């Protein structure tokens, strides 16, 4: 029987990201995929202009109906979340499912290249710390990991030992396995994926070059890598 995966993320009308990218890939990998959109977005945010439809009310109603119908999932993956109310809703939903043994994946989408996205505040970061506390696997990029831990972001990158410190701080919030994408290793010219595997109880580092048979993007490669844990 195929695994049932619930994807909680946004849907962009223009742009192959989030749900529009995840659903076909995971479906091709033979998972039974369901979705709960956090927002309908006109286009990816890098164009400078965009429109976002917040779907929090729909999410509340959908979850209530699902509970009445007894729908259950083997794993839940969370991504872009648009508000405090929505973050609290998703956190409580994931916490209740985690207590039933459901595997929780969280991508704490907040920023990149050393900067937070528009609208992301310190309150958002604090709420995201609560969400990752119930996660089995989290997939922050280097920028997001720095903000979540309160450690400085360094343009030139940091050493593997410093990443281990960052990972330990993330695990202290409650997250079990950590995968940090777009990791800049000081003294090198390539991006890597670094992290901690709670099942093997060991740190790891994978240079993006090793994943080029899958994708040139370490973020995409890491998500496929994580899917193997199911």
Residue, then its C-alpha position, 0 to 999 in steps of 0.5 A: x500500500x502506498x504511503x499517504x502524504x499531506x502537503x501543507x504549502x502554497x500554490x503559485x499560479x505562475x512558477x514551479x514551486x511548492x505544491x505545483x512542483x511537489x505534487x507531480x514529483x511525489x506522485x511519480x514516486x508512487x506516494x498517495x498525495x493530498x494537499x492543504x493550500x496555505x495560500x493561493x499566490x499569483x506568482x513567485x515572490x521574486x518578481x517584486x509584485x504579487x497577490x496572495x489569497x490567505x486560505x486560513x478560514x478554508x484550512x480550518x473548515x477543511x481540517x474540521x471536515x477531515x476529522x469528521x470523516x476520519x482522514x489520516x496520513x502517514x506523513x505531513x510536510x509543511x512549507x510556506x505559512x502566511x500568518x500567526x493564526x495559520x502557524x498556530x493552526x498548523x502547529x496544533x494540527x501537526x502536534x496532534x498527528x505526531x502524537x499518533x506516530x505521523x512523520x512530520x517534515x517542516x520547511x521553515x520558509x522565511x528567507x534566503x541569502x542572509x535576509x528575511x522575506x517581506x512580512x517575516x518578523x521576530x514573532x514569525x521566527x518564534x512561531x516557527x521555532x514552535x512548529x519545528x519542535x514537533x517535526x521529525x525532519x526540518x529543512x531550513x536553508x542556511x539563512x533560516x537556520x541562522x535566524x532560528x538559532x540566533x547565530x550570525x549569518x556569514x556571507x563567506x560561510x562557516x566551518x563544519x564544526x559551526x554547522x554542528x553547533x547550529x544543528x545542535x541548537x535546532x535539535x534543542x528546540x525538539x526537531x529530530x533530524x536536520x537538513x540545512x540546504x544552501x550551506x556555505x562551507x568556509x574556504x570552498x566555492x560550492x554549496x552543500x547540504x549538511x545535517x544530522x540523521x537522528x536514526x543513524x545518530x550522526x552528522x553528515x555533509x553532501x556536496x551539491x555536485x554529488x546530487x547533480x544526477x537528480x538536480x543542480x539545486x541542493x534544495x530539491x535534492x535534499x527533499x528527494x533524499x528525505x523522501x527515502x526516510x518514509 
